Amino acid sequence: MSARTVLQRSEPALVWLDLVQPTPAELEEVARTYGLHTTSVKDCLDPEHLPKFEEFENYRFIIIRAFDERAENTCATVQELTRKVAIFVGQSFLITIHRTDQPWLAAVETRFTGDQPVKSPKDGVQTYLLTQILNAAVDTFLKPMEAIESRIDAFEELVFGGRDTDAGGFARDLREIHVLKRQVTLIKRLLWRTLDVVQRLAPASGRAATLYRDVEENVESYHFYADELLDDANTILNLQLALAAHRTGEVMRILTVFSVFFLPLTFLVGVYGMNFDYMPELRSRWGYPTVLAAMAVIVVAIYLWFRRRGWLRE
């Protein structure tokens, strides 16, 4: 385990302890020291836990998830895209617990390392620190959403640019768009659960309510952004499927045109291929050229009819 005291104050009494990848035994020791409940300690060990908030007699327990900047573009699960941070907030302590080092949290910690003043005690030091952590965690979703927006815009340019793709390329495009949609859906869901946590944390009035309101507005703006991206992803996915249906329709149209041309010709060939004894055209000197001429007239008539109806246009 890597443990360090980020901030320690005597007036008012406050210690911020950051724990990285603690073992169950080490967590139990911390729980005994600060009077933490066993159920919340168990939640710290669950890497798949979604954002939540619980209030106990002497502390509040919060779980948040932040976007992992090392996540690959193909990741499409909560565990692959985000990392969990468990937070215990008491009257004189703030404990953050996570499995791996997270740059966004380290950036927050560097602003409060040492005994430098943080905020007036009237504003509540714990509240100020907690809202700063929440805001920083929510801000981690901005860059990936901007990257997703750029990828969606690139797909739109390809689609409306008239790019022709084979079946393999089309399948790859669909898979990538589906991954984008999945990522945005997960981000939107996590932001919604984070918003619920912030709303439950916020008091009805006072200075702390203003700080939590700032976090709430931040989460709501990102949630609205994710909702727009989800609509864009659905639109481009439906557009890709519509283009696939259009291409299939074009192929069927061409095949239909050819079948209409050859259907009457096949009928004529079938009739004169029966070879009955009493078919005078078979013995006629002009029978063969007459049938060929009839076929040509039929083909020209069908062509002119299709052209007049506009069925041969692209």
C-alpha positions in Angstrom: 0.0 0.0 0.0 1.1 3.6 -0.7 -0.3 5.9 1.9 0.5 9.6 2.4 -0.9 12.5 4.3 -1.9 15.1 1.8 -3.1 17.8 4.2 -2.9 18.1 8.0 -4.3 21.0 9.9 -4.7 21.7 13.6 -7.2 24.6 13.5 -9.7 23.3 12.6 -8.5 19.7 13.0 -8.3 17.9 9.7 -6.2 15.3 8.0 -6.5 14.2 4.4 -5.1 10.6 4.0 -4.7 9.2 0.5 -4.4 5.4 0.2 -3.3 3.6 -3.1 -4.0 -0.1 -3.5 -4.5 -1.0 0.2 -4.8 -4.7 1.3 -7.9 -5.9 3.2 -5.8 -6.0 6.4 -4.6 -2.4 5.9 -8.2 -1.3 5.2 -9.4 -2.9 8.4 -6.7 -1.1 10.4 -7.8 2.3 8.9 -11.4 1.4 9.6 -10.6 0.8 13.3 -8.6 4.0 13.5 -11.3 6.2 12.1 -14.4 4.2 13.1 -15.5 3.2 9.6 -18.2 0.6 9.1 -17.4 -2.8 7.7 -19.9 -2.5 4.8 -18.4 0.6 3.4 -14.9 -1.0 3.8 -16.1 -3.9 1.7 -17.4 -1.5 -1.0 -13.9 -0.1 -1.2 -12.6 -3.6 -2.3 -15.2 -3.9 -5.1 -13.6 -2.5 -8.3 -16.9 -2.6 -10.2 -18.9 -0.5 -7.8 -20.8 2.4 -9.4 -21.1 5.9 -7.9 -23.0 5.9 -4.6 -23.5 7.9 -1.4 -24.1 6.6 2.2 -24.4 8.6 5.4 -23.3 7.1 8.7 -23.3 8.4 12.2 -19.9 9.9 12.2 -18.9 10.1 8.5 -20.2 10.1 4.9 -19.1 7.5 2.4 -18.9 8.4 -1.3 -17.9 6.4 -4.4 -17.1 8.2 -7.6 -15.7 7.1 -10.9 -13.4 9.1 -13.1 -12.4 8.5 -16.7 -9.1 6.7 -17.2 -6.9 8.6 -19.5 -5.1 5.4 -20.4 -8.2 3.7 -21.6 -8.1 2.6 -25.3 -10.6 3.7 -27.9 -12.0 0.2 -28.1 -12.9 0.0 -24.4 -16.6 -0.3 -23.9 -17.2 -1.3 -20.2 -17.3 0.8 -17.0 -14.3 -1.0 -15.6 -12.2 -0.4 -18.8 -13.2 3.2 -19.2 -13.1 4.5 -15.6 -11.4 4.1 -12.3 -13.1 4.1 -8.9 -12.3 6.4 -5.9 -13.8 5.8 -2.5 -14.0 8.8 -0.2 -14.7 8.9 3.6 -15.5 12.3 5.0 -15.7 12.9 8.7 -15.6 15.9 11.1 -11.8 15.8 11.2 -10.7 13.5 8.4 -11.0 13.0 4.7 -9.8 9.6 3.2 -9.4 8.8 -0.5 -8.9 5.2 -1.5 -8.1 4.0 -5.0 -6.3 1.1 -6.7 -4.0 3.0 -9.0 -2.4 6.4 -9.2 -4.8 8.8 -10.9 -3.3 12.0 -12.4 -6.4 14.1 -11.9 -6.4 13.3 -8.2 -2.7 13.9 -7.9 -3.2 17.3 -9.5 -5.8 18.2 -6.8 -3.6 16.9 -4.0 -0.6 19.1 -5.1 -2.8 22.2 -4.6 -3.3 21.3 -0.9 0.0 19.7 0.1 1.4 21.1 3.3 0.0 23.6 5.8 -0.9 26.3 3.3 -4.3 27.8 3.9 -7.1 26.2 2.0 -10.3 28.0 2.8 -11.8 30.0 5.6 -13.1 27.6 8.3 -16.5 29.3 8.0 -16.8 27.7 4.5 -16.0 24.2 5.8 -12.6 22.8 4.8 -13.9 19.3 4.2 -16.7 20.5 2.0 -14.3 22.6 0.0 -11.9 19.7 -0.5 -14.7 17.3 -1.3 -16.2 19.6 -4.0 -12.8 20.1 -5.5 -12.3 16.4 -5.8 -15.8 15.9 -7.3 -15.3 18.6 -9.8 -11.9 17.2 -10.9 -13.4 13.7 -11.3 -16.2 15.0 -13.4 -13.8 17.1 -15.5 -12.0 13.9 -16.6 -15.0 13.1 -18.9 -14.6 16.3 -20.9 -11.6 15.3 -23.1 -12.9 11.9 -24.0 -16.3 13.3 -25.0 -14.6 15.9 -27.2 -12.6 13.1 -28.8 -15.8 11.1 -29.4 -17.4 14.2 -30.9 -14.4 14.6 -33.3 -14.7 10.9 -34.3 -18.5 11.3 -35.0 -17.8 14.4 -37.1 -15.2 12.5 -39.1 -17.8 9.7 -39.8 -20.3 12.3 -40.9 -17.8 13.8 -43.4 -17.0 10.3 -44.8 -20.7 9.5 -45.1 -21.7 12.7 -46.8 -18.5 12.8 -48.8 -19.9 9.9 -50.8 -17.2 7.4 -49.8 -17.8 3.9 -51.1 -16.8 1.1 -48.8 -16.8 -2.7 -49.3 -18.6 -5.0 -46.9 -15.6 -5.4 -44.7 -15.1 -1.6 -44.3 -18.7 -1.1 -43.7 -18.7 -3.7 -41.0 -15.7 -2.0 -39.3 -17.4 1.4 -39.5 -20.5 -0.1 -37.8 -18.5 -1.7 -35.1 -16.6 1.6 -34.4 -19.8 3.6 -34.3 -21.4 1.0 -32.0 -18.3 1.3 -29.6 -18.7 5.1 -29.6 -22.4 4.8 -28.8 -21.6 2.4 -26.0 -18.9 4.7 -24.5 -21.2 7.7 -24.6 -24.0 5.7 -23.0 -21.8 4.6 -20.2 -20.5 8.1 -19.6 -24.0 9.5 -19.5 -25.1 6.8 -17.0 -22.1 7.5 -14.7 -22.7 11.2 -14.9 -26.3 10.7 -14.0 -25.4 8.6 -10.9 -22.7 11.1 -10.0 -25.4 13.9 -10.2 -27.5 11.9 -7.8 -24.6 11.6 -5.3 -24.0 15.4 -5.5 -27.7 16.2 -5.0 -27.8 13.9 -1.9 -24.7 15.5 -0.5 -25.8 19.1 -0.9 -27.5 20.8 2.1 -30.6 22.8 1.6 -28.9 26.2 2.3 -25.7 27.8 3.5 -22.2 28.3 2.1 -21.8 24.6 1.4 -24.9 24.5 -0.7 -23.2 27.0 -3.1 -20.2 24.8 -3.5 -22.3 21.7 -4.2 -24.5 23.7 -6.6 -21.3 24.5 -8.6 -20.5 20.8 -8.8 -24.1 20.0 -9.7 -24.1 22.5 -12.5 -20.8 21.1 -13.8 -22.2 17.5 -13.8 -25.5 18.6 -15.5 -23.6 20.4 -18.3 -21.5 17.3 -19.0 -24.6 15.1 -18.8 -26.3 17.3 -21.4 -23.2 17.1 -23.6 -23.2 13.3 -23.3 -26.9 13.3 -24.2 -26.2 15.3 -27.4 -23.4 13.0 -28.3 -25.6 10.0 -27.8 -28.2 11.5 -30.2 -25.4 12.1 -32.7 -24.1 8.6 -32.4 -27.6 7.2 -32.9 -28.1 9.4 -35.9 -24.9 8.4 -37.6 -25.6 4.7 -36.8 -29.1 4.9 -38.3 -27.6 6.8 -41.3 -25.1 4.0 -41.9 -27.9 1.4 -41.7 -30.0 3.5 -44.1 -27.2 3.7 -46.6 -26.7 0.0 -46.4 -30.4 -0.5 -47.1 -30.1 2.0 -50.0 -27.2 0.1 -51.5 -29.1 -3.1 -51.3 -32.0 -1.5 -52.9 -29.9 -0.2 -55.7 -28.6 -3.7 -56.4 -32.1 -5.1 -56.4 -33.2 -2.3 -58.8 -30.5 -3.2 -61.3 -31.3 -6.9 -61.1 -35.0 -6.1 -61.5 -34.3 -4.0 -64.6 -32.3 -6.8 -66.2 -34.9 -9.4 -65.3 -37.7 -7.2 -66.9 -35.7 -6.9 -70.1 -35.0 -10.6 -70.4 -38.4 -12.0 -69.2 -40.3 -11.4 -72.5 -37.3 -12.5 -74.5 -37.1 -15.7 -72.5 -40.8 -16.3 -73.1 -40.3 -16.0 -76.9 -37.3 -18.3 -76.9 -39.3 -20.8 -74.8 -42.2 -20.8 -77.1 -40.1 -21.4 -80.3 -38.0 -23.9 -78.5 -40.9 -26.4 -78.1 -40.3 -27.7 -81.6 -43.9 -28.8 -82.4 -44.4 -30.2 -85.9 -47.1 -27.7 -86.7 -45.3 -24.4 -86.1 -45.2 -22.7 -89.5 -42.7 -20.1 -88.3 -40.1 -22.8 -88.0 -40.3 -23.5 -91.7 -40.6 -19.9 -92.7 -37.6 -18.3 -94.4 -38.2 -15.0 -92.6 -39.1 -16.6 -89.3 -35.8 -16.2 -87.5 -35.2 -12.6 -88.5 -38.8 -11.8 -87.6 -38.4 -13.2 -84.1 -35.1 -11.3 -83.7 -36.8 -8.1 -84.8 -39.7 -8.7 -82.4 -37.2 -9.1 -79.6 -35.4 -5.9 -80.5 -38.8 -4.0 -80.6 -39.7 -5.4 -77.2 -36.3 -4.4 -75.7 -36.6 -0.8 -77.2 -40.2 -0.5 -76.0 -39.2 -1.5 -72.4 -36.2 0.8 -72.5 -38.3 3.8 -73.6 -41.0 3.0 -71.0 -38.5 2.8 -68.2 -36.8 6.0 -69.4 -40.1 7.8 -69.5 -41.0 6.7 -65.9 -37.5 7.7 -64.7 -36.6 4.2 -63.4 -33.2 4.2 -65.2 -31.9 7.3 -63.4 -29.3 7.2 -60.7 
